[in-house]
Amino acid sequence: MGLPGKHQFGKLNKDDDQVVTFVEKKVTRARMEFLKELLEHNGFEVIVQEIPGKTEEDPTLYTVAVTDLVFNPTTYIFQRRLKTPDGRKVTQDYWFQRTTETPPQYFEQRKKRQ
């Protein structure tokens, strides 16, 4: 899974006038909660829309969006503009919950060795 290069925005509901930036669509409850906590910690107003399953056996999924139309997950992650709740910079692996580690950039590692 990679980060989308295209900035995705639009309306959550056809009847709603509010335009949002879509962070991720059709995610699980655990993923939604992770993103919501991370984004709110970074000062974004998060809107979550529940997508009920087509049948009772299908899980409920969620769309996560923010009201900031400038927000682009790819840009914010690679520019290291997002911080974890404990103050570390968010990496792509942290964003996708592959790891809780957030190693520093190459130049920061090099500086420490000298």
C-alpha positions in Angstrom: 0.0 0.0 0.0 1.4 3.4 -1.0 0.4 7.0 -0.4 -1.9 8.5 -3.0 -0.1 11.2 -5.0 -3.3 13.0 -5.9 -5.0 15.3 -3.5 -8.5 14.0 -3.0 -11.2 16.3 -1.9 -15.0 16.7 -2.3 -18.2 16.5 -0.3 -19.1 13.7 2.1 -22.7 14.0 1.2 -24.4 15.3 -1.9 -26.7 17.5 0.2 -23.8 18.9 2.3 -22.1 22.2 1.2 -18.9 21.5 3.2 -16.0 20.5 1.1 -13.4 18.3 2.8 -10.0 16.6 2.0 -10.4 12.8 2.1 -7.7 11.2 4.1 -8.7 7.6 3.6 -11.9 5.9 2.5 -13.4 2.5 3.5 -11.1 1.9 6.5 -11.7 -0.3 9.6 -12.7 1.1 13.0 -9.2 0.6 14.3 -7.6 2.5 11.4 -10.2 5.3 11.7 -9.4 5.7 15.4 -5.7 5.8 14.7 -6.0 8.4 12.0 -8.5 10.5 13.9 -6.2 10.6 17.0 -3.1 11.4 15.0 -4.7 14.1 12.9 -6.5 15.8 15.8 -3.2 15.8 17.7 -1.8 17.7 14.7 -4.5 20.3 14.9 -6.9 19.1 12.2 -10.6 19.1 12.5 -11.5 15.5 11.6 -14.8 14.3 10.2 -15.7 10.6 10.2 -18.4 9.2 8.1 -19.7 5.7 8.8 -20.3 3.4 5.8 -22.7 0.6 6.9 -22.1 -2.9 5.5 -24.4 -4.1 2.7 -25.4 -7.1 4.8 -25.3 -7.7 8.6 -22.2 -9.9 8.2 -20.3 -7.1 6.4 -18.2 -4.9 8.7 -18.9 -1.2 9.1 -16.3 0.9 7.4 -15.4 4.5 7.7 -14.3 7.5 5.6 -11.9 9.8 7.3 -11.7 13.4 6.2 -10.4 16.8 7.4 -11.8 20.3 6.9 -8.4 21.7 5.8 -8.5 21.7 2.0 -4.8 22.2 1.8 -4.0 19.0 3.7 -2.4 16.3 1.6 -1.2 13.2 3.5 1.6 12.5 1.0 3.0 16.0 1.3 2.7 16.2 5.1 4.3 12.8 5.6 7.3 13.4 3.3 7.8 16.9 4.5 7.8 15.4 8.1 5.1 17.9 9.2 3.0 15.5 11.2 4.0 14.6 14.8 3.1 11.5 16.8 1.4 12.1 20.2 4.8 11.8 21.9 6.4 14.4 19.6 8.3 12.3 17.0 8.0 12.9 13.3 5.6 10.7 11.4 7.1 8.4 8.8 5.3 6.5 6.0 5.6 3.2 7.9 4.2 4.9 11.1 1.3 6.3 9.0 0.4 2.9 7.7 0.8 1.3 11.2 3.6 -1.0 10.0 5.8 0.1 12.9 5.7 2.4 15.9 9.4 3.4 15.2 10.1 6.7 13.6 13.8 6.8 12.6 15.3 10.2 11.9 16.2 11.4 8.5 19.6 10.4 7.1 21.2 13.7 7.8 20.0 13.6 11.4 21.6 10.2 11.9 24.9 11.4 10.3 25.0 14.4 12.6 24.8 12.3 15.7 27.8 10.1 14.6 30.2 13.0 14.3 
